[in-house]
């Protein structure tokens, strides 16, 4: 009963609940999706057992220093567990440089920037990670974290007030590149139809 009540309260407050062990797990396109040691380290991160996660991740990085997934997870571990944002950002930058086509380095940079309250940079990097792997669960979670940290549009009202929620939804829709492109395409289509009808 308490579990159902907690889920209902979370849903009512607009929060998304993640399945334990799924927040920091690698996406389906990752070459490390079946790596049990990395999965265990990421589970430790989610359980806030940062020392255990760091020990596993440091061993993995020592064995394979050019694996971007290991570096990205270690960066998140250091930023989240110890507040070492400068070191974490350097590791995440290295992960991004080693594998710019993968989402992991971009996600780590975005999340570390969110932790350091640099929301604009965090969003930029999270959005770049979504472009690389839109099915990566870390990216969806990171973007929902970013959304939760954004200030309310009407500062005098609570974040979960109906007006702030409606305006945030409208902002999300109208700033989405896909919506803008579809709207422009539809406007051109309508203009061409009017020209053809009146010709």
C-alpha positions as a Markdown table, in Angstrom:
| # | Residue | x | y | z |
|---|---|---|---|---|
| 1 | Unk | 0.0 | 0.0 | 0.0 |
| 2 | Unk | 2.8 | 2.4 | 0.9 |
| 3 | Unk | 4.5 | 1.8 | -2.4 |
| 4 | Unk | 1.4 | 2.6 | -4.4 |
| 5 | Unk | 0.8 | 5.7 | -2.3 |
| 6 | Unk | 4.3 | 6.9 | -2.9 |
| 7 | Unk | 4.0 | 6.4 | -6.7 |
| 8 | Unk | 0.7 | 8.2 | -6.7 |
| 9 | Unk | 2.2 | 11.1 | -4.7 |
| 10 | Unk | 5.2 | 11.2 | -7.0 |
| 11 | Unk | 2.9 | 11.3 | -10.1 |
| 12 | Unk | 0.8 | 14.0 | -8.5 |
| 13 | Unk | 3.9 | 16.1 | -7.9 |
| 14 | Unk | 5.0 | 15.6 | -11.5 |
| 15 | Unk | 8.1 | 13.5 | -10.6 |
| 16 | Unk | 9.0 | 10.4 | -12.6 |
| 17 | Unk | 10.0 | 7.4 | -10.6 |
| 18 | Unk | 12.8 | 5.3 | -12.0 |
| 19 | Unk | 13.2 | 1.6 | -11.6 |
| 20 | Unk | 16.0 | 1.0 | -9.1 |
| 21 | Unk | 19.1 | 0.1 | -11.1 |
| 22 | Unk | 18.0 | 1.8 | -14.3 |
| 23 | Unk | 18.9 | 5.5 | -13.8 |
| 24 | Unk | 22.7 | 5.3 | -14.7 |
| 25 | Unk | 22.7 | 2.1 | -16.7 |
| 26 | Unk | 24.1 | 2.3 | -20.2 |
| 27 | Unk | 21.9 | 2.5 | -23.3 |
| 28 | Unk | 21.1 | -0.2 | -25.8 |
| 29 | Unk | 23.6 | 1.1 | -28.4 |
| 30 | Unk | 26.5 | 1.0 | -25.9 |
| 31 | Unk | 29.3 | -1.6 | -26.4 |
| 32 | Unk | 29.3 | -2.0 | -22.6 |
| 33 | Unk | 25.6 | -3.0 | -22.3 |
| 34 | Unk | 26.5 | -6.5 | -21.1 |
| 35 | Unk | 29.4 | -5.5 | -18.8 |
| 36 | Unk | 28.3 | -6.7 | -15.3 |
| 37 | Unk | 31.0 | -4.8 | -13.5 |
| 38 | Unk | 29.9 | -1.5 | -15.0 |
| 39 | Unk | 26.3 | -2.3 | -14.3 |
| 40 | Unk | 27.2 | -3.1 | -10.6 |
| 41 | Unk | 29.2 | 0.2 | -10.3 |
| 42 | Unk | 26.2 | 2.1 | -11.7 |
| 43 | Unk | 23.8 | 0.4 | -9.3 |
| 44 | Unk | 26.1 | 1.5 | -6.5 |
| 45 | Unk | 25.9 | 5.0 | -7.8 |
| 46 | Unk | 22.1 | 4.9 | -7.7 |
| 47 | Unk | 22.2 | 3.5 | -4.1 |
| 48 | Unk | 24.6 | 6.3 | -3.2 |
| 49 | Unk | 27.4 | 3.9 | -2.3 |
| 50 | Unk | 30.0 | 6.1 | -4.0 |
| 51 | Unk | 33.1 | 4.5 | -2.5 |
| 52 | Unk | 32.1 | 1.0 | -3.8 |
| 53 | Unk | 31.2 | 2.5 | -7.2 |
| 54 | Unk | 34.5 | 4.4 | -7.4 |
| 55 | Unk | 36.6 | 1.4 | -6.5 |
| 56 | Unk | 35.0 | -0.7 | -9.3 |
| 57 | Unk | 35.2 | 2.2 | -11.8 |
| 58 | Unk | 38.8 | 3.1 | -11.0 |
| 59 | Unk | 39.8 | -0.6 | -11.6 |
| 60 | Unk | 37.9 | -0.6 | -14.9 |
| 61 | Unk | 39.5 | 2.6 | -16.0 |
| 62 | Unk | 43.0 | 1.2 | -15.1 |
| 63 | Unk | 42.3 | -1.9 | -17.2 |
| 64 | Unk | 40.9 | 0.1 | -20.1 |
| 65 | Unk | 41.8 | 3.8 | -20.0 |
| 66 | Unk | 40.3 | 4.6 | -23.4 |
| 67 | Unk | 36.8 | 3.2 | -22.7 |
| 68 | Unk | 34.5 | 6.2 | -22.7 |
| 69 | Unk | 31.7 | 4.5 | -20.7 |
| 70 | Unk | 34.1 | 3.8 | -17.8 |
| 71 | Unk | 35.4 | 7.4 | -17.8 |
| 72 | Unk | 31.9 | 8.9 | -18.0 |
| 73 | Unk | 30.6 | 6.8 | -15.1 |
| 74 | Unk | 33.7 | 7.6 | -13.0 |
| 75 | Unk | 33.1 | 11.3 | -13.7 |
| 76 | Unk | 29.5 | 11.1 | -12.5 |
| 77 | Unk | 30.7 | 9.2 | -9.4 |
| 78 | Unk | 33.3 | 11.9 | -8.5 |
| 79 | Unk | 30.9 | 14.7 | -9.1 |
| 80 | Unk | 27.9 | 13.2 | -7.4 |
| 81 | Unk | 29.7 | 11.5 | -4.5 |
| 82 | Unk | 32.5 | 13.9 | -3.7 |
| 83 | Unk | 31.5 | 17.2 | -5.3 |
| 84 | Unk | 34.8 | 17.2 | -7.3 |
| 85 | Unk | 33.2 | 18.9 | -10.3 |
| 86 | Unk | 36.5 | 20.1 | -11.9 |
| 87 | Unk | 38.0 | 16.6 | -12.0 |
| 88 | Unk | 34.6 | 15.1 | -13.0 |
| 89 | Unk | 34.3 | 17.6 | -15.9 |
| 90 | Unk | 37.8 | 16.8 | -17.1 |
| 91 | Unk | 37.0 | 13.0 | -17.1 |
| 92 | Unk | 33.7 | 13.6 | -18.9 |
| 93 | Unk | 35.5 | 15.8 | -21.5 |
| 94 | Unk | 38.0 | 13.0 | -22.1 |
| 95 | Unk | 35.1 | 10.5 | -22.5 |
| 96 | Unk | 33.5 | 12.9 | -25.0 |
| 97 | Unk | 36.7 | 13.3 | -27.0 |
| 98 | Unk | 37.4 | 9.6 | -27.0 |
| 99 | Unk | 33.9 | 8.7 | -28.3 |
| 100 | Unk | 32.1 | 11.8 | -29.6 |
| 101 | Unk | 29.5 | 9.6 | -31.4 |
| 102 | Unk | 28.4 | 8.0 | -28.1 |
| 103 | Unk | 26.0 | 9.5 | -25.6 |
| 104 | Unk | 28.0 | 8.7 | -22.5 |
| 105 | Unk | 30.5 | 11.5 | -22.4 |
| 106 | Unk | 27.8 | 14.1 | -23.4 |
| 107 | Unk | 25.5 | 12.8 | -20.7 |
| 108 | Unk | 28.2 | 12.9 | -18.1 |
| 109 | Unk | 29.1 | 16.5 | -19.0 |
| 110 | Unk | 25.4 | 17.5 | -18.9 |
| 111 | Unk | 24.7 | 15.9 | -15.6 |
| 112 | Unk | 27.9 | 17.3 | -14.0 |
| 113 | Unk | 26.9 | 20.8 | -15.2 |
| 114 | Unk | 23.4 | 20.2 | -13.6 |
| 115 | Unk | 25.1 | 19.3 | -10.4 |
| 116 | Unk | 27.2 | 22.5 | -10.5 |
| 117 | Unk | 24.0 | 24.6 | -11.2 |
| 118 | Unk | 25.0 | 25.4 | -14.8 |
| 119 | Unk | 21.6 | 24.7 | -16.3 |
| 120 | Unk | 22.1 | 26.1 | -19.8 |
| 121 | Unk | 25.3 | 24.1 | -20.3 |
| 122 | Unk | 23.8 | 21.1 | -18.7 |
| 123 | Unk | 20.8 | 21.2 | -21.1 |
| 124 | Unk | 23.1 | 21.7 | -24.1 |
| 125 | Unk | 25.2 | 18.6 | -23.3 |
| 126 | Unk | 22.1 | 16.5 | -22.4 |
| 127 | Unk | 20.5 | 17.5 | -25.7 |
| 128 | Unk | 23.7 | 16.5 | -27.6 |
| 129 | Unk | 23.6 | 13.1 | -25.8 |
| 130 | Unk | 20.0 | 12.7 | -26.9 |
| 131 | Unk | 21.0 | 13.3 | -30.5 |
| 132 | Unk | 23.6 | 10.5 | -30.2 |
| 133 | Unk | 21.3 | 7.9 | -28.6 |
| 134 | Unk | 17.7 | 8.9 | -28.0 |
| 135 | Unk | 16.9 | 5.5 | -26.5 |
| 136 | Unk | 19.5 | 5.8 | -23.7 |
| 137 | Unk | 17.6 | 5.8 | -20.4 |
| 138 | Unk | 20.2 | 8.1 | -18.8 |
| 139 | Unk | 19.4 | 10.8 | -21.3 |
| 140 | Unk | 15.7 | 10.8 | -20.6 |
| 141 | Unk | 16.4 | 10.8 | -16.8 |
| 142 | Unk | 18.9 | 13.6 | -17.2 |
| 143 | Unk | 16.5 | 15.8 | -19.2 |
| 144 | Unk | 13.7 | 15.2 | -16.6 |
| 145 | Unk | 16.2 | 16.2 | -13.9 |
| 146 | Unk | 17.0 | 19.3 | -15.8 |
| 147 | Unk | 13.3 | 20.1 | -16.2 |
| 148 | Unk | 12.9 | 19.8 | -12.4 |
| 149 | Unk | 15.8 | 22.2 | -11.7 |
| 150 | Unk | 14.6 | 24.9 | -14.0 |
| 151 | Unk | 13.1 | 27.9 | -12.2 |
| 152 | Unk | 9.4 | 28.4 | -12.5 |
| 153 | Unk | 8.1 | 30.7 | -15.2 |
| 154 | Unk | 6.0 | 32.6 | -12.7 |
| 155 | Unk | 8.4 | 33.0 | -9.8 |
| 156 | Unk | 5.6 | 34.0 | -7.3 |
| 157 | Unk | 3.8 | 30.7 | -7.8 |
| 158 | Unk | 4.9 | 27.2 | -6.7 |
| 159 | Unk | 6.8 | 25.1 | -9.3 |
| 160 | Unk | 3.9 | 22.6 | -9.4 |
| 161 | Unk | 1.1 | 25.3 | -9.7 |
| 162 | Unk | -1.2 | 24.6 | -12.7 |
| 163 | Unk | -0.1 | 27.8 | -14.5 |
| 164 | Unk | 3.6 | 27.0 | -14.2 |
| 165 | Unk | 3.0 | 23.4 | -15.3 |
| 166 | Unk | 0.9 | 24.5 | -18.4 |
| 167 | Unk | 3.5 | 27.2 | -19.3 |
| 168 | Unk | 6.4 | 24.8 | -18.9 |
| 169 | Unk | 4.6 | 22.3 | -21.2 |
| 170 | Unk | 4.0 | 25.0 | -23.8 |
| 171 | Unk | 7.7 | 26.1 | -23.5 |
| 172 | Unk | 8.8 | 22.5 | -24.0 |
| 173 | Unk | 6.6 | 22.1 | -27.1 |
| 174 | Unk | 7.4 | 25.4 | -28.7 |
| 175 | Unk | 11.1 | 25.1 | -28.2 |
| 176 | Unk | 11.3 | 21.6 | -29.6 |
| 177 | Unk | 13.1 | 21.7 | -32.9 |
| 178 | Unk | 10.8 | 19.0 | -34.4 |
| 179 | Unk | 7.7 | 21.0 | -33.6 |
| 180 | Unk | 9.2 | 24.1 | -35.1 |
| 181 | Unk | 10.2 | 22.3 | -38.3 |
| 182 | Unk | 6.7 | 20.6 | -38.6 |
| 183 | Unk | 5.0 | 24.0 | -38.1 |
| 184 | Unk | 7.1 | 25.7 | -40.8 |
| 185 | Unk | 6.4 | 22.8 | -43.1 |
| 186 | Unk | 2.7 | 23.0 | -42.5 |
| 187 | Unk | 2.7 | 26.7 | -43.1 |
| 188 | Unk | 4.5 | 26.3 | -46.4 |
| 189 | Unk | 2.0 | 23.6 | -47.4 |
| 190 | Unk | -0.9 | 25.8 | -46.6 |
| 191 | Unk | 0.6 | 28.7 | -48.5 |
| 192 | Unk | 1.2 | 26.6 | -51.5 |
| 193 | Unk | -2.4 | 25.3 | -51.4 |
| 194 | Unk | -3.7 | 28.8 | -51.3 |
| 195 | Unk | -1.6 | 29.8 | -54.3 |
| 196 | Unk | -2.7 | 26.8 | -56.3 |
| 197 | Unk | -6.4 | 27.4 | -55.4 |
| 198 | Unk | -6.3 | 31.1 | -56.4 |
| 199 | Unk | -4.2 | 30.5 | -59.5 |
